[in-house]
Amino acid sequence: MNTPASTDSRKQEPARGRVWRNGSVIFLQRGTELPPRCIRCNAQADVFDVRPMYWAPAWKALAMSHGGVPSLHGAQRADVKIGLCTKHRHGRRNGLITACALPLLGLAACIPVMETRAGQTHQELLVGFGVAVVIAAILVAQRNWDLLRAVRIDKWSIQLAGASKAFLDSLEYGPG
């Protein structure tokens, strides 16, 4: 009888190097890879994406800012190999496509306002709808773009947040 692998057997899949968790934060020693599982559901990962992660203390980012825009100059960088299953890879792709299409819809809603001045209430509703759609696009893009985010990066370790509870539960608790 074929049964899907249980979460307990997934805990046995080794990561390359030392990986542990402390609460909802994943700790990796430099040069270590995450376990080959989806960070969203803990299923076997079908696709891997190497993502550059950057981190700098807030005071350093502000001190390095140029014209009010924080700079990544001097920030710590680490490349992290992140796994996703087919379901979550497709969901992420569809979310990013939606996030790219929504601003166009928002702008299209504002075009009739630019062409006519009749019906002031109608125009305000269209502009309000257009702005709401653009804000929704930003939120959808943010949710689908970042797979994990760096909490801290130093010479010895990388700390990441944003993984699912199922993925976190598969990791051992460590010294943190």
N, C-alpha and C positions, 0 to 999 in steps of 0.2 A: 504494500500500500504506500503510495507516494504522499508524503505529508511535507508541508513547508518546514524549513529549518526553524527551530525554536529560537527565541531570543538567547537562551542559555548557550546554544551552540555558536551563535554569533559572537558571544563574549570570548569564545576560544580563538577566534580569528586573530592572529597576531598583527600588530602594527609593526612597522619597521622602526625600531628604536623605542625610546621611552615616551609613552603617552599616558596621561592621567587626568583626572578632573578634580576640581574643588568647587562644589556647588554647581553653578551653571557655566563655569569657565573651564575650558580645555587647556591643558598645559602640554607643550611639546618641547622636547629638547631640540636644539638646533640640529638640522640634518635628519630629523625624524619625519616620517610620513604618518598621516592619519590612517586608521584602519580602513580597509577597502570596502566601506559600506556607505550607503546614502546618509548624508547628514540630516535629511528631513524625516526619514522613516526607519532607518537602520537596516533596510534590505540590502542585498548584495548590490554594490555599485556597478553600473554598466558603462559609465563614462566618467572620466576624470579630467579636471580642469586645474591647471596650475595657475594660481592667482597671486599676484604680488600684493603683499600686505604692508602697510606703512603705519608707523606709530611714532609719535613724539609727545613728550609731556605738554600739557596745555600751555604752560607758561613759555615753553620754548617755541611752540607754534606761533604764539602771539608775538613773541620777541622777534621772530624771523619774518613776520608778516610785512608785506610790501603794499602800502596803500590800503591797509585794512584787510587784505586777502592773505590768509595763512599760507606759508610756504612749506614745501616738503624738503627743502634743502636741510640736510643735517638730521633728517628723521631716520629711524631705524627701519630697515626693509627686510622682509623675509618672503620667500616664495613658498606657498603652501599648496599641496596637491589635494584637491577637494573632490570627493566622489558623490555622484548622484545616480539614482536608479532611473530607468526609462520614464516612468510616470512623472517624476519630479523634474527631470530634464525637459520634457515636453511642456509641463506646466510653467516652468520658468521661461522657456522660449515664447509661449503664448502670452504670458504676462508682459514680456518685453515688447512684443509686437503690439499688444493692446496699448501699452504706455506710449508707443510711438504714434499710434493712430489717433488716440484721444485728443491731443492738442489740435490736430487738423479738424476734428469735429467741433471743438470749441471755437476755433477761428471761423469755421464755416457758419456757425450760429451767429457770429458777430457781423458777417458780411451784409446781411439784409439791413442791419442797423446803419451801416455806412452808406447804403444806397438810398434810403428813404428817411424822411423826417416825420412822417405821419404816424400817429398812434404811439405816443410817448410811452405809455404803460407797456405796450408790447415790446418796444425797444429795450426797456429796462429789464424785462424778463429774459430776452434773448442774450443780452450782455451778461446778466447774472448767471444764466445757464452756461454760457461760454466760459466764464471765469471758473465756475464750479467744475466743469469738465477738465479744464487745464489743471486745476488743483488735484482732481482725481488721478490724472495722468502722472503727476509728480509722485503721489503716494503709491500708485501701482508700480512705477518704475523703481522707487526706492525699495519696496518690498521684494521685488524680483531681481534686482541687480546685485545686492549684497548677499552672498551666500553665508559668509561668516564675517565678523569684523574683529580687528585686532584690538585687544584690551591693553596689551603691553608687549613690547618686543625689546629684548636686551641681547647681550653677547651670548648668553647661554640658553635662553628659552623664548618661546613664543606663547602668548596667552590669547585665546580666541573665545568669542561668545557668539551665540546665535544658532547653535545646533539644537536639534529637537530633543525632547526628553528621552525618547527611545534611544537615540544615539548616545546621549550622555549616560543613560543607565547601563549601557554596554561597556563603559570605561570604568576602570578601577579608581577608587578614591586614592589620592596621593598626598604628598606632603604639602602641596599648594604653596 
